[in-house]
Amino acid sequence: MKSYLAAAISMTSVPDLSKNLAQAEELIDLAVRQGAELVTLPENFPFLGEEKEKIDQAEAIATESEKFLKTTAQKFQITILGGGYPVPTKDGKVYNVASLIDSNGKEVGRYEKAHLFDVNLPDGNTYRESNTVKAGVKLPSVYSSKDYGNLGISVCYDVRFPELYRHLSNAGAEVIFVPAAFTAYTGKDHWQVLLQARAIENSCYIIAPAQTGNHYGRRQTHGHAMIVDPWGLILADTEDKPGVAIAEINPSRLEQVRRQMPSLQHRVFT
């Protein structure tokens, strides 16, 4: 693992596939111009609209998203995380898939979101992700990259379930992705502290691309795409606008934190 610059992108995706992919490419280009070699896109990067629209267009969204990720990775010669897009299943629902693509356009990591967001919020918004999304049943694996370290994938609501991150830590993760479309209501209180907690307890870098702003109707997300270091320090934050958070992922810093606070070695109940 070398020192390198990573980017967490913040987008305002809408119910328009072509517009979203154009926005994504523009922000990827911006990240690459600033030196990023590993670029991450948020959950729902290609489409954020009504659930029925998503299901009706799922086949096209999946096909175009996979094509976009592979061609864009090759074009810019970077590794890209597509943080979440719908992939149709046989029962009429979709998986919420996060895909990691290397600079050759090869998929090297894939995770189907396991924890689905079925919540009634006090602000009056109700979310029932399970109505259209089929939960993944496999724990995410860790992809070992010679250049970028041991990479683990999670998605959005997963961040509230620390056992998933402990699994990734046990598997050797050094950098963990948390692409999200976190609600504005919960994000203001929980987003940052949850990311910092996952970084601190697992002594790893957290890269969290995010949706931001108003997408359609009352659907509003928190934003604040972030990169957090293994000590819990926030290295970069896009705040509440579309943009790019860029920070160095440094193996020496990782080793320093794990040496100074060797909590991973002190676990009693594993």
C-alpha positions in Angstrom: 0.0 0.0 0.0 1.3 3.4 -1.0 0.3 6.9 0.0 -2.4 8.2 -2.4 -5.2 10.7 -2.7 -8.8 9.4 -2.5 -12.0 11.3 -3.3 -15.4 11.1 -1.8 -18.0 12.7 -4.2 -21.1 14.5 -3.1 -23.9 14.6 -5.7 -27.5 15.7 -6.0 -28.9 12.9 -8.1 -32.4 13.2 -9.6 -34.9 10.9 -11.5 -32.8 11.3 -14.7 -30.2 8.7 -15.5 -28.3 10.6 -18.2 -28.2 13.8 -16.1 -26.8 11.9 -13.1 -24.1 10.2 -15.1 -23.1 13.5 -16.7 -22.9 15.0 -13.2 -20.9 12.1 -11.9 -18.4 12.3 -14.8 -17.9 16.0 -14.3 -17.1 15.5 -10.6 -14.8 12.5 -11.3 -12.9 14.7 -13.7 -12.6 17.4 -11.0 -11.3 14.8 -8.5 -8.8 13.4 -11.0 -7.5 16.9 -11.9 -6.8 17.3 -8.1 -4.7 14.1 -8.1 -7.2 11.5 -6.9 -6.4 7.9 -7.8 -9.3 6.3 -6.0 -12.7 7.9 -6.5 -16.0 7.0 -4.8 -19.5 7.8 -5.9 -22.5 7.8 -3.4 -25.4 5.5 -3.1 -28.1 6.0 -5.8 -25.6 7.9 -7.9 -27.3 7.0 -11.3 -30.9 7.5 -10.2 -32.7 9.0 -7.2 -36.5 9.1 -7.7 -39.8 7.4 -6.8 -39.5 3.7 -6.1 -41.8 2.7 -9.0 -39.8 4.7 -11.4 -36.6 3.0 -10.2 -38.1 -0.5 -10.6 -39.5 0.3 -14.1 -36.1 1.5 -15.2 -33.9 -0.9 -13.2 -32.6 -2.9 -16.1 -31.5 0.2 -18.0 -30.0 1.8 -14.9 -28.0 -1.3 -14.0 -26.7 -1.7 -17.6 -25.8 1.9 -18.0 -24.2 2.2 -14.5 -22.0 -0.8 -15.0 -20.9 0.4 -18.5 -20.3 3.9 -17.1 -18.2 2.7 -14.2 -16.0 0.5 -16.4 -15.4 3.0 -19.2 -14.8 5.9 -16.8 -12.3 3.9 -14.7 -10.4 3.1 -17.9 -10.7 6.6 -19.3 -9.3 8.3 -16.2 -7.1 5.3 -15.2 -8.4 5.3 -11.7 -10.2 2.8 -9.3 -13.9 3.8 -8.9 -16.5 2.8 -6.3 -20.0 3.0 -7.7 -21.7 3.4 -4.3 -25.2 2.0 -5.1 -27.4 1.2 -8.0 -30.3 -1.1 -8.6 -29.7 -4.5 -10.1 -32.9 -6.5 -11.0 -33.7 -9.8 -9.3 -35.9 -12.6 -10.5 -38.7 -11.7 -8.0 -39.4 -8.2 -9.3 -37.2 -6.4 -6.7 -33.7 -5.1 -7.1 -30.4 -5.5 -5.1 -28.8 -2.3 -4.0 -25.3 -3.0 -5.4 -22.0 -1.2 -4.7 -19.3 -2.1 -7.2 -15.6 -1.5 -7.1 -13.9 -1.2 -10.5 -10.2 -1.1 -11.2 -8.3 1.0 -13.8 -8.6 -1.8 -16.3 -12.4 -1.7 -16.1 -12.5 -4.9 -14.2 -15.0 -5.4 -11.3 -12.9 -6.4 -8.3 -15.5 -6.0 -5.5 -19.3 -6.2 -5.3 -21.6 -6.0 -2.3 -25.4 -6.2 -2.1 -26.7 -4.0 0.7 -27.8 -6.1 3.6 -29.5 -3.6 6.0 -32.6 -2.0 4.5 -33.9 1.4 5.6 -37.5 0.8 6.8 -38.1 3.8 9.1 -40.8 6.3 10.1 -39.1 9.5 10.8 -40.4 12.3 13.2 -40.3 14.8 10.3 -43.2 12.9 8.6 -41.1 11.1 6.0 -41.5 7.3 5.8 -39.0 5.1 4.1 -39.6 1.4 3.1 -36.6 0.3 1.2 -37.6 -3.3 1.5 -40.7 -2.7 -0.6 -38.5 -2.7 -3.7 -35.1 -3.8 -2.6 -34.0 -7.4 -1.8 -31.6 -7.6 1.1 -28.2 -9.0 0.4 -27.4 -12.1 2.5 -23.6 -12.2 2.1 -21.1 -10.3 4.3 -18.9 -8.0 2.3 -15.4 -9.3 1.4 -12.2 -7.4 1.5 -10.3 -6.6 -1.7 -6.6 -6.4 -1.3 -5.0 -3.9 -3.6 -1.2 -3.5 -3.8 -1.6 0.2 -4.3 -4.6 1.2 -2.2 -4.6 -1.3 0.7 -7.3 -3.7 1.9 -10.6 -2.2 0.9 -14.0 -3.0 2.4 -17.5 -2.0 1.2 -20.6 -1.1 3.1 -23.7 1.0 2.1 -25.5 3.8 4.0 -27.8 2.3 6.7 -25.1 -0.4 7.3 -23.2 2.3 9.2 -25.5 1.7 12.2 -24.5 -1.9 12.5 -21.0 -2.1 13.9 -20.8 -5.9 13.6 -20.5 -5.6 9.8 -17.5 -3.3 10.2 -15.9 -5.6 12.8 -16.2 -8.3 10.3 -14.4 -6.2 7.7 -11.8 -5.3 10.3 -11.2 -8.9 11.2 -10.8 -9.6 7.4 -7.9 -7.0 7.4 -9.7 -3.9 6.1 -7.6 -0.7 6.2 -10.0 1.5 4.2 -13.8 1.1 4.3 -16.3 2.7 2.0 -19.6 4.1 3.3 -21.5 5.4 0.2 -24.8 6.9 1.3 -28.0 8.8 0.7 -28.4 9.7 4.4 -31.6 11.6 5.2 -31.4 15.2 6.1 -33.2 14.6 9.4 -31.0 11.8 10.7 -27.8 13.1 9.1 -27.6 16.3 11.1 -27.3 14.3 14.3 -25.8 10.9 13.4 -23.9 10.9 10.1 -20.5 12.4 11.3 -20.4 10.7 14.7 -21.2 7.3 13.2 -18.5 7.6 10.6 -16.0 8.7 13.2 -17.0 5.8 15.5 -16.5 3.2 12.7 -13.1 4.7 11.9 -12.0 4.8 15.6 -13.2 1.4 16.7 -11.6 -0.3 13.7 -8.5 1.9 13.3 -9.2 2.4 9.6 -9.8 5.1 7.1 -13.5 5.7 6.2 -14.3 7.1 2.8 -18.0 8.2 2.6 -19.4 9.7 -0.6 -22.9 11.1 -0.1 -26.0 12.5 -1.7 -26.9 16.1 -0.9 -29.8 18.5 -1.3 -33.3 18.0 -2.7 -33.8 15.2 -5.2 -37.6 15.1 -5.8 -40.7 15.9 -3.8 -39.8 15.9 -0.1 -36.7 13.7 -0.5 -33.8 15.6 0.9 -30.4 14.3 1.9 -27.7 15.5 4.4 -24.6 15.7 2.2 -21.2 16.0 3.8 -19.2 13.5 1.9 -16.3 12.8 4.1 -12.9 11.1 4.5 -12.1 10.2 8.1 -8.7 9.0 9.3 -8.1 6.1 11.7 -8.0 8.4 14.7 -11.4 9.8 13.9 -10.1 13.1 12.4 -12.2 14.5 9.5 -9.7 15.1 6.7 -12.2 16.4 4.1 -15.9 17.4 4.0 -17.9 18.6 1.1 -20.5 20.2 3.5 -24.0 20.4 2.0 -23.2 21.0 -1.7 -22.2 18.8 -4.6 -18.4 18.5 -4.8 -15.4 16.5 -4.0 -13.7 15.7 -0.7 -10.1 14.8 -1.2 -7.5 13.5 1.3 -4.4 11.5 1.6 -4.6 7.8 2.6 -1.3 7.2 4.3 -0.1 3.8 5.4 2.3 5.4 7.9 -0.6 7.1 9.6 -2.5 3.9 9.7 0.4 2.1 11.3 1.0 4.9 13.8 -2.6 4.9 15.0 -2.7 1.1 15.3 0.6 1.2 17.3 -0.4 4.0 19.6 -3.9 2.6 20.3 -3.6 -1.2 19.8 -7.3 -1.9 20.6 -7.6 -4.4 17.7 -5.1 -6.6 19.5 -6.9 -6.3 22.9 -10.2 -7.8 21.9 -11.5 -10.3 24.3 -14.8 -11.3 22.7 -14.3 -12.1 19.0 
